[in-house]
Amino acid sequence: MNIKPLADRVVIKMVETEETTKSGIILTGSAKEKPQVAEVVAVGPGKVKDGTLVKPEVKVGDKVLTNKYAGTEVKMDGVEYTILGEDDILAIVE
C-alpha cells in the first residue's frame, strides 16, 4: 500500500538515533529523545496560493530536520511514517 499525500503535505520516515552514548552508556526507550532527522518518502503536489500552484521545496530522498512533535504518525505494513505539512520542515540536511 502506498501513501500519496495531498496539497503541501510530506510523508517522512524518521532516521534511527544512536542507542548508546559516546561513553558507552546504553539509553532506554524513555531516555532517548524523539529524532528530528527524517527521510522524505513522498511529497504532495503543492498548495495553491493566489491562484498559482506552489510546488514543495523538498523531494523524495531528501534528509530533513523537522519540528520535534509535528505531524501525524501512521503505521502501514509494519513501518512508522509521519505525515506533516511542509511548513513543519525546518531545513534540508546535506
Beta strands, then each sheet from edge to edge (+ up, - down):
strand 1: 9-14
strand 2: 37-43
strand 3: 47-49
strand 4: 52-54
strand 5: 63-66
strand 6: 72-76
strand 7: 79-85
strand 8: 89-93
sheet 1: 6+ 7- 1+ 2- 5+ 8-
sheet 2: 3+ 4-
end
